[in-house]
Amino acid sequence: MLRRGVWAAVICLAGSGAAWGDAGISFNGTTVGGPVMAVPNSTTTLSGRIGRYSIQPFFPAPDVTPTTCDIFGVQDGLGVDGGEADAVLLLYMNGFDPTAPLDNLIAYNDDVAGDTGVSRIENVVLDFSNDYYLVTQSYDVGAASPFSNHIQCLDGFQRIIAGDGLQFLGNSNNQAYDGRVTEVQNGRFQISATWEDFAHVTGAARAVPMAANDSALLYFFEPQNWELLVKVINGCGSNNRFWVFMAATTNVKFNLTIRDTKNTRFDPSDDSFYFVNNALGSTANIVRQDINAFVCP
């Protein structure tokens, strides 16, 4: 359950006006088991502590002007030492080096209104010619925990595109965001999936990089082994709905989620989330052709 301070921050984000509801992307991850580095205390000083971190590279679409963005993070549950989860949000531009954690650091936030489970970087201007790295770091090693971050920008339906942390850092041991959420229809719809194989190994699907605005390819095990094709088609001129077409080439368990960022609420309501769930060993639910999936406009 979210603490009162967390709910206050969520309500503040949700009530900040329609301008914040248009362009965004969400990242989920954990600092548990992640690499360590010195914890900044500001953009110019270190705190003297050591914490675990997770990096999520991203870049805004290059064909729009700079815009103001809000980055909001919630750390879940208890830290690994049984204490309260506690993290800081760090935003880097054009480079991140864990051995020099103050280099290229342009924004920092620890706690929102004293709540150790919430962090928020407000009114940061993103220049769309630059690459950015959102780092979530536990305030000390024992405070590592799962987290959820969201980047929301003022301009309508401009894309925030996830990068590949493994590619940037060349380190398969870091807890990097690496394509777990992909976007279609100019960033309005966010697509993600999880899977479970016959050995009961689980994981998150990754997006295959491709220059398509209505289609996404996802893989589970290897980048060259594609498992899911997902299309969100604008059928507003036909039946006033967005259509979802999906085809899978697998019989492992998967849970596909498509989120409408324009109409989404904090509960997974029917008009903001779309789910496709396939059971382990089954091919019963590997094709979907739904011309009534989401409301328009």
Secondary structure, DSSP 8 states (H G I E B T S, - for coil): ---HHHHHHHHHHHTS-GGGGSEEEEEEEE-TT--EEEEESSSS-EEEEEEEEEEEEEEE-TTS--EEEEEEEEE-SB-TTSSB--EEEEEEES---TTSTTTTEEEEE--BTTBTTEEEEEEEEE-TTS-EEEEEEESSGGG--EEEEEEEESSTT--EEE-BHHHHH--TTS---BSS-EEETTTTEEEEEEEE-TT--EEE-EE-----SSEEEEESS-TTSEEEEEEEEEEHHHHSEEEEEEEE---SEEEEEEEETTT--SS--TTTEEEEEE-TT--TTSEEEEEEEEE--
